[in-house]
């Protein structure tokens, strides 16, 4: 029986590093194991010279290595930082910039969490790409890096092999996305359940940005989202959804985007695609049946949406995520397995 080599993940910390960001990859990725019982990911932390670094939270971090860890990593993650050189001047140490460029040259996956996107931009890696960062630093980012297409809407963005997340808990969303892309939604859902977080949060960062409170802010469109999620195969008009929430179409559409960062049509397409992925992974249903259950109408329409969103076909997706090397449940102690069995 062949030994499955773990996917090597290197997490770069620049002082002072955001401790929350630094902890998320190990928490979300290192718990996943293969069916053979081995770790699916090996997560290691590094600093430029291998020395301990302070966090913004008042304690220090001792890394496992230096920039040399980037040379053989399959995925490189840059944690958020409050480094003045990066956030105020938009520059980064030359050795760090060159090491990150090397990651791109050999086509490894490159990821940033929160203000880690400043590091990638300072290294010249985000030019003419869409990218995310913490909404509070958006104006600063645009001033320093006008060549980057900053989008403060999504929780995370993937653009040609480079992934960037918004701030705070968006790091969790992006790490779950990595698991989902590598091993499928069923495994990502189990990782999410173990960590007591949502497998896929609704909407984007826009819903968390501070806005002036309007007089009509007391009514939510959550009921419409529940209705759509429970009846993906049903065609619901904007008029139907607005009436369900006792709003005019104009008010409903505006408030829906305020709450989710998406239009109702965008949200519904995302929910339908999530259901398609689940059915491809967990059933042998023909593609036309999956299209009908997900509300996409025809297998042609399903294929078009899957190609646009994931650049793949139903058969290729099903094959990739139902192979013998697909990972199983997160590694838990027997005690945890028993207690979580009823959830």
MARFIDREN-553712 format. One record per residue (C-alpha): residue in one letter; z, y, x. Coordinates in Angstrom, 2 decimals. Layout:
BEGIN
residuo|pz|py|px
a|Z|Y|X
...
END
This chain:
BEGIN
residuo|pz|py|px
x|0.00|0.00|0.00
x|-1.06|3.36|1.47
x|1.54|6.04|2.10
x|0.97|9.27|0.16
x|1.46|12.29|2.43
x|3.38|15.10|0.72
x|1.70|18.42|0.06
x|3.12|20.75|2.72
x|4.36|24.12|1.43
x|5.43|26.90|3.80
x|7.39|29.86|2.38
x|7.32|33.04|4.46
x|10.36|35.35|4.38
x|10.12|38.93|5.68
x|13.37|40.88|5.98
x|14.97|41.85|3.75
x|13.65|39.04|1.58
x|14.22|38.67|-2.17
x|16.51|35.64|-2.29
x|15.46|34.68|-5.82
x|11.80|34.45|-4.80
x|12.70|32.43|-1.72
x|14.60|29.85|-3.76
x|12.02|29.24|-6.50
x|9.41|27.17|-4.60
x|12.04|24.70|-3.36
x|13.64|24.48|-6.80
x|10.40|23.99|-8.74
x|8.29|22.01|-6.27
x|10.65|19.91|-4.17
x|11.96|18.04|-7.22
x|8.60|16.40|-7.97
x|7.95|12.88|-6.72
x|4.99|10.51|-6.70
x|4.95|7.26|-8.66
x|5.72|5.54|-5.37
x|9.04|7.41|-5.32
x|8.18|9.76|-2.44
x|8.26|13.55|-2.45
x|5.09|15.13|-3.80
x|5.83|18.38|-1.96
x|7.60|19.21|1.28
x|8.85|22.80|1.14
x|9.90|24.59|4.33
x|11.02|28.18|4.88
x|9.94|30.28|7.84
x|10.29|33.73|9.37
x|7.90|35.32|11.90
x|9.95|34.26|14.93
x|12.18|31.61|13.39
x|15.26|33.85|13.38
x|17.65|34.23|10.42
x|16.84|37.11|8.06
x|18.95|39.15|5.65
x|18.28|39.08|1.93
x|18.35|42.05|-0.43
x|21.29|40.28|-2.07
x|23.67|40.66|0.87
x|23.59|37.31|2.63
x|21.45|35.79|5.35
x|18.92|32.95|5.36
x|18.38|30.51|8.22
x|14.73|29.33|8.23
x|13.32|25.99|9.32
x|10.65|27.41|11.60
x|8.35|30.24|12.63
x|4.72|31.23|11.99
x|3.51|27.98|13.53
x|4.46|26.27|10.24
x|1.53|28.07|8.61
x|-1.01|26.27|10.79
x|-0.79|22.97|8.93
x|0.54|24.03|5.51
x|-1.50|23.07|2.44
x|0.02|25.94|0.46
x|1.52|29.12|1.91
x|3.82|31.24|-0.28
x|4.90|34.77|0.65
x|8.21|35.65|-0.98
x|8.99|39.13|-2.27
x|10.34|41.59|0.28
x|11.82|45.08|0.46
x|10.56|45.63|4.01
x|9.94|49.42|4.41
x|7.04|48.81|6.77
x|5.29|46.86|4.03
x|6.33|48.71|0.85
x|6.31|52.28|2.16
x|3.65|52.26|4.86
x|1.46|49.42|3.63
x|1.40|47.73|7.03
x|2.53|44.37|8.34
x|3.14|43.00|11.82
x|-0.11|41.96|13.48
x|1.05|38.41|14.19
x|1.94|37.90|10.53
x|-1.39|39.36|9.36
x|-3.39|37.15|11.73
x|-1.44|34.03|10.74
x|-2.15|34.71|7.06
x|-5.83|35.33|7.78
x|-5.87|31.95|9.48
x|-4.58|30.37|6.26
x|-7.54|31.84|4.37
x|-10.05|30.84|7.04
x|-9.10|27.18|6.77
x|-9.12|27.42|2.95
x|-5.49|26.53|2.36
x|-3.94|27.83|-0.85
x|-2.31|31.26|-0.45
x|0.31|32.52|-2.89
x|2.52|35.61|-3.17
x|5.56|36.17|-5.37
x|6.57|39.61|-6.61
x|6.12|42.20|-3.81
x|4.78|39.51|-1.50
x|1.39|40.79|-2.70
x|2.02|43.92|-0.59
x|2.06|41.64|2.47
x|-1.26|40.02|1.54
x|-2.85|43.40|0.83
x|-1.54|44.84|4.11
x|-3.16|41.89|5.90
x|-6.48|42.80|4.28
x|-6.67|39.66|2.16
x|-6.83|41.17|-1.32
x|-9.75|43.57|-0.95
x|-11.92|43.53|-4.10
x|-9.69|40.84|-5.63
x|-7.60|40.97|-8.78
x|-3.89|40.79|-7.95
x|-0.46|41.09|-9.57
x|2.82|42.54|-8.38
x|6.12|43.67|-9.92
x|5.35|46.35|-12.50
x|7.95|48.71|-11.00
x|5.96|48.86|-7.76
x|2.50|49.16|-9.35
x|2.00|52.88|-8.70
x|3.08|52.46|-5.09
x|0.74|49.48|-4.67
x|-2.25|51.36|-6.05
x|-1.57|54.30|-3.74
x|-1.41|52.10|-0.64
x|-4.17|49.64|-1.55
x|-6.85|51.31|-3.72
x|-9.33|48.60|-2.69
x|-7.33|45.96|-4.61
x|-7.90|45.47|-8.36
x|-4.26|45.54|-9.46
x|-3.55|44.16|-12.93
x|-0.01|44.60|-14.25
x|-0.74|42.61|-17.40
x|-0.61|38.89|-16.46
x|2.44|37.03|-15.16
x|0.21|35.66|-12.41
x|-3.41|35.86|-11.29
x|-5.64|33.40|-9.42
x|-8.68|34.86|-7.69
x|-10.79|32.79|-5.28
x|-8.02|30.70|-3.80
x|-5.36|33.42|-3.64
x|-2.65|33.53|-6.32
x|-0.27|36.43|-6.92
x|2.60|36.75|-9.37
x|4.36|39.58|-11.11
x|8.05|40.19|-10.45
x|11.24|38.27|-11.11
x|10.91|35.11|-13.18
x|7.10|35.25|-12.98
x|7.63|33.33|-9.71
x|8.78|30.40|-11.85
x|5.66|30.67|-14.02
x|3.39|30.64|-10.98
x|5.13|27.69|-9.33
x|4.85|25.72|-12.59
x|1.17|26.65|-12.60
x|0.82|25.14|-9.12
x|2.39|21.88|-10.34
x|0.17|21.96|-13.42
x|-2.97|22.45|-11.32
x|-1.99|19.73|-8.83
x|-0.56|17.12|-11.19
x|-1.23|18.08|-14.81
x|0.67|19.67|-17.67
x|2.84|16.63|-18.47
x|4.44|16.70|-15.04
x|4.79|20.50|-15.11
x|6.44|20.23|-18.52
x|9.00|17.75|-17.16
x|9.77|20.04|-14.22
x|10.20|22.93|-16.66
x|12.45|20.89|-18.94
x|14.67|19.82|-16.03
x|15.00|23.45|-14.93
x|15.61|24.59|-18.53
x|12.69|27.04|-18.58
x|9.61|27.41|-20.77
x|6.66|25.32|-19.56
x|4.32|28.22|-20.22
x|5.57|31.60|-21.35
x|3.73|33.61|-23.96
x|1.88|36.73|-22.92
x|2.13|38.69|-19.71
x|4.19|41.14|-17.72
x|3.26|43.97|-20.06
x|5.91|42.82|-22.54
x|8.67|43.49|-19.95
x|7.59|46.97|-18.82
x|9.84|49.75|-20.04
x|8.22|51.63|-22.92
x|9.60|54.38|-25.18
x|11.04|52.80|-28.32
x|8.91|53.50|-31.39
x|10.30|53.91|-34.87
x|8.38|50.83|-36.08
x|9.54|48.53|-33.24
x|11.83|46.42|-35.44
x|9.25|43.91|-36.68
x|7.91|41.14|-34.45
x|4.64|39.22|-34.43
x|6.44|36.04|-33.30
x|5.94|34.48|-36.72
x|2.18|34.72|-36.33
x|2.33|33.01|-32.95
x|4.38|30.19|-34.44
x|1.87|29.84|-37.26
x|-1.08|29.70|-34.83
x|0.66|27.22|-32.53
x|1.49|24.88|-35.40
x|-2.03|25.05|-36.87
x|-4.36|25.25|-33.89
x|-7.12|23.49|-35.85
x|-7.05|26.06|-38.64
x|-9.14|29.23|-38.65
x|-6.82|32.16|-39.27
x|-8.23|35.67|-39.57
x|-6.52|38.79|-38.28
x|-5.97|39.70|-41.92
x|-4.16|36.37|-42.51
x|-1.95|36.83|-39.45
x|-1.14|40.44|-40.25
x|-0.23|39.51|-43.82
x|2.03|36.73|-42.52
x|3.96|39.40|-40.61
x|3.80|41.94|-43.49
x|1.80|44.42|-41.41
x|-1.54|46.15|-41.54
x|-4.21|44.65|-39.26
x|-4.10|47.72|-37.03
x|-0.32|47.63|-36.63
x|-0.31|43.87|-36.10
x|-3.00|44.00|-33.41
x|-1.26|46.82|-31.55
x|2.17|45.23|-31.73
x|0.89|41.78|-30.76
x|-0.49|43.18|-27.50
x|2.72|45.14|-26.87
x|4.76|41.95|-27.22
x|2.51|39.51|-25.33
x|0.14|41.53|-23.16
x|-2.76|39.69|-24.88
x|-4.93|40.10|-27.94
x|-4.40|37.52|-30.73
x|-7.74|35.88|-29.83
x|-6.82|35.62|-26.13
x|-3.42|34.15|-26.96
x|-4.93|31.60|-29.35
x|-7.56|30.49|-26.82
x|-4.84|29.99|-24.20
x|-2.74|27.92|-26.63
x|-5.74|25.81|-27.62
x|-6.65|25.12|-23.99
x|-3.07|24.08|-23.23
x|-3.30|21.56|-26.09
x|-6.68|20.33|-24.82
x|-5.18|19.68|-21.40
x|-2.27|17.81|-22.90
x|-4.57|15.57|-24.97
x|-6.89|14.88|-22.04
x|-3.92|13.81|-19.93
x|-2.03|11.79|-22.50
x|-4.64|10.19|-24.80
x|-7.99|8.39|-24.75
x|-9.36|10.49|-27.61
x|-13.06|11.36|-27.40
x|-13.82|14.95|-26.42
x|-15.17|15.86|-29.87
x|-11.90|14.69|-31.49
x|-9.86|16.74|-29.00
x|-12.05|19.78|-29.73
x|-11.39|19.37|-33.45
x|-7.62|18.94|-33.03
x|-7.41|21.99|-30.76
x|-9.46|24.15|-33.09
x|-12.37|24.61|-30.67
x|-14.89|23.23|-33.15
x|-17.25|21.24|-30.94
x|-17.23|19.40|-27.63
x|-19.79|21.96|-26.37
x|-17.37|24.80|-27.07
x|-14.50|22.87|-25.48
x|-16.56|22.23|-22.34
x|-17.50|25.91|-22.12
x|-13.88|27.08|-22.36
x|-12.65|24.45|-19.89
x|-15.36|25.42|-17.42
x|-14.52|29.11|-17.76
x|-10.76|28.65|-17.43
x|-10.53|25.80|-14.91
x|-14.05|25.34|-13.51
x|-14.05|21.66|-14.44
x|-15.28|19.21|-17.08
x|-13.22|17.12|-19.53
x|-14.03|13.87|-17.72
x|-13.23|15.31|-14.29
x|-9.95|16.79|-15.56
x|-8.94|13.55|-17.25
x|-9.77|11.54|-14.14
x|-7.89|13.88|-11.82
x|-4.67|13.89|-13.81
x|-4.57|10.26|-14.89
x|-5.22|8.77|-11.44
x|-2.91|6.35|-9.67
x|-1.65|9.12|-7.42
x|-0.44|11.30|-10.28
x|3.19|12.24|-9.93
x|5.95|11.11|-12.20
x|9.17|12.70|-13.35
x|11.21|15.10|-11.23
x|13.62|13.38|-8.87
x|16.98|13.35|-10.64
x|20.16|11.49|-9.98
x|20.90|8.58|-12.32
x|23.66|10.67|-13.86
x|21.18|13.43|-14.72
x|18.67|10.95|-16.07
x|21.19|9.58|-18.54
x|22.36|12.97|-19.72
x|18.87|14.34|-20.18
x|17.51|11.27|-21.97
x|18.05|12.75|-25.39
x|16.33|16.05|-24.66
END
